[in-house]
Amino acid sequence: MMSAVIGLEDGTILKGTGFGAEGIVCGELVFTTQYTGYEESLTDPSYTGQILMFTYPLIGNYGVNKDTFQSDGVKAEGLVVREACPSPSHHLSTRNIYKLMEDEGKPGISGIDTRMLTIGTREHGTMRAALINGSDDGEEAVRLAREQPDISTLDLISRVTCKEPYTIESQVKTADRKHVVLFDLGMKKNISLSLLRRGVDVTVVPANTPASVIEDYNPDLLFLSNGPGDPQNAQNAIDVVKNLAGTMPISGICLGHQVISRALGADTYKLKFGHRGANQPVKDLESGIVHITSQNHGFAVEGDTFDDTDVTVTQINTNDNTVEGIEHNDLDIFSVQYHPEAHAGPRDTEKIFFGKVMKAMGGRV
C-alpha cells in the first residue's frame, strides 16, 4: 500500500491508495461500464495511451487468469477503481489484481470516487490525467496532466503492432482451407481466435506493411484489427485499403472500421467521451433487430461524408445514432465499430459477423 493521487487537466485532484507499481503515468482518463472482463480490458491494446477507470465499484473479485489476456500484457497506462479486491475467488485465478499491476509495472489507484469522475467525464468530455503512485502531490499531477500532448497527436499504433509477420495455422480440419491476412493495428487476440476456430489460417502483418506485400500473400480476405488512437494517424492502413479495394474482400473491427471508412472517403471525429462497455445497443437497419454489443472506442465515422455513394450505413447505435456498421454495395467491403469477438462480453453478434466474413471468402459459414 502506498500514497497515490490522480490529477486532471481541469484541476480536479483525488487522493487514494496506490497499488501495483510505484511511478507516474499520463494519459486520457476513460471509463468503461462493464463489471466483468477487467483482464480483457486491461490487456486490450486499444487502451494504449489511456488510464482506464471502471464504473463498477469492485474490480478483481475473480482474480487474474492469463488465458483471458488479449495481448502479451497490460496495455492501459494505469488503473482507477473504487475498490480493488485483494482476495479473489475463482478456481482459475493465479494471482490478484494487485500482483498483476505490480508484475506489469503499471500503477493502480483505489479508494477513488469513480462515480463523480464518470459524471464529470460525461458532462465535460474526456480529459488528460496523470496518476502518481508513491506521492500525494496533487498539484504536480495536474501539471503533468496539462503538459501531455493530445491523444490525436500521438503515434500509438507503432507501440502495439507486431514487429514481424507471423502465421497461425488453424487446428480445425476443413475441406476448403481459407487464409486471412490480419492487419495488426493493435489486435485483440480474440479476433484471430474467432477466425482460427472456423478453420481459417491467419497471417498477422505489422501496421507498416505495404499493399504489394499483402497481395503477395494472395489472401482470401484482408482483415483490419482494432487499435488505439486517432484513425487519421493510420495513413498506411488507409492507403492499403484504397489500393486493394475491389481486388479482394476487406473487413474490419473498431479502428479497422474507421480506417476502411476513411479509405472510402468518410470523415472521422472524436466522441465526447467514447463508447466503452459491454451493453451498447446497436440496431441493424435491414432487419430492425437491436443487438447488445461490447465496445471500446473514442472516435466515430461521419456517416454522411462518404465520397463513394455506393457505401451504405448498415447499423447505428440507438443511444446516439453514431455509425456502427457499413457495407459497400458493389465491392466486398464491410466493417463494424463494435467488437463481435469480445469475451467477456455479449456474444450476440459473433456468429453473425464472422459468418459474413466466411461467406465473403466463399467458405463454410
URMO-V899773 format. One record per backbone hydrogen bond with DSSP energy under -1.0 kcal/mol. NH is the residue of the N-H (numbers start at 1). CO is the residue of the C=O. If there is no record, write none. Layout:
nh:NH co:CO
nh:NH co:CO
//
This chain:
nh:2 co:18
nh:4 co:16
nh:5 co:132
nh:6 co:14
nh:7 co:130
nh:8 co:12
nh:9 co:128
nh:11 co:8
nh:14 co:6
nh:16 co:4
nh:17 co:110
nh:18 co:2
nh:19 co:108
nh:21 co:106
nh:23 co:133
nh:25 co:131
nh:27 co:129
nh:28 co:49
nh:29 co:127
nh:30 co:51
nh:32 co:53
nh:33 co:276
nh:41 co:37
nh:42 co:38
nh:43 co:39
nh:44 co:41
nh:47 co:44
nh:48 co:45
nh:50 co:47
nh:51 co:28
nh:52 co:78
nh:53 co:30
nh:54 co:80
nh:55 co:32
nh:59 co:83
nh:63 co:60
nh:64 co:95
nh:68 co:65
nh:69 co:66
nh:75 co:42
nh:76 co:42
nh:77 co:50
nh:79 co:107
nh:80 co:52
nh:81 co:109
nh:83 co:57
nh:85 co:59
nh:89 co:61
nh:93 co:90
nh:94 co:64
nh:100 co:96
nh:101 co:97
nh:102 co:98
nh:103 co:99
nh:104 co:100
nh:105 co:102
nh:106 co:101
nh:108 co:19
nh:109 co:79
nh:110 co:17
nh:111 co:82
nh:112 co:81
nh:114 co:112
nh:117 co:113
nh:118 co:114
nh:119 co:115
nh:120 co:116
nh:121 co:117
nh:122 co:118
nh:123 co:119
nh:124 co:120
nh:125 co:121
nh:126 co:272
nh:129 co:27
nh:130 co:7
nh:131 co:25
nh:132 co:5
nh:133 co:23
nh:134 co:3
nh:138 co:136
nh:141 co:137
nh:142 co:138
nh:143 co:139
nh:144 co:140
nh:145 co:141
nh:146 co:142
nh:147 co:143
nh:148 co:144
nh:153 co:150
nh:154 co:151
nh:156 co:154
nh:159 co:156
nh:160 co:157
nh:161 co:157
nh:166 co:204
nh:168 co:202
nh:180 co:201
nh:181 co:221
nh:182 co:203
nh:183 co:223
nh:184 co:205
nh:185 co:183
nh:189 co:70
nh:191 co:188
nh:193 co:189
nh:194 co:190
nh:195 co:191
nh:196 co:192
nh:197 co:193
nh:198 co:195
nh:199 co:196
nh:200 co:195
nh:201 co:178
nh:202 co:168
nh:203 co:180
nh:204 co:166
nh:205 co:182
nh:209 co:206
nh:214 co:210
nh:215 co:211
nh:216 co:212
nh:218 co:215
nh:220 co:179
nh:222 co:249
nh:223 co:181
nh:224 co:251
nh:225 co:183
nh:233 co:230
nh:234 co:231
nh:238 co:234
nh:239 co:235
nh:240 co:236
nh:241 co:237
nh:242 co:238
nh:243 co:239
nh:244 co:240
nh:245 co:241
nh:247 co:244
nh:250 co:332
nh:251 co:222
nh:253 co:224
nh:254 co:336
nh:256 co:253
nh:258 co:254
nh:259 co:255
nh:260 co:256
nh:261 co:257
nh:262 co:258
nh:263 co:259
nh:264 co:260
nh:265 co:262
nh:266 co:261
nh:269 co:300
nh:271 co:298
nh:275 co:297
nh:277 co:295
nh:280 co:293
nh:282 co:291
nh:283 co:316
nh:284 co:289
nh:285 co:314
nh:288 co:284
nh:291 co:282
nh:293 co:280
nh:295 co:277
nh:297 co:275
nh:300 co:269
nh:302 co:267
nh:305 co:302
nh:308 co:264
nh:311 co:308
nh:312 co:327
nh:314 co:325
nh:315 co:325
nh:316 co:283
nh:317 co:322
nh:318 co:281
nh:321 co:317
nh:324 co:315
nh:325 co:315
nh:326 co:335
nh:327 co:312
nh:328 co:333
nh:329 co:310
nh:333 co:331
nh:334 co:250
nh:335 co:326
nh:336 co:252
nh:337 co:324
nh:339 co:294
nh:342 co:339
nh:353 co:349
nh:354 co:350
nh:355 co:351
nh:356 co:352
nh:357 co:353
nh:358 co:354
nh:359 co:355
nh:360 co:356
nh:361 co:357
nh:362 co:359
nh:363 co:358
//
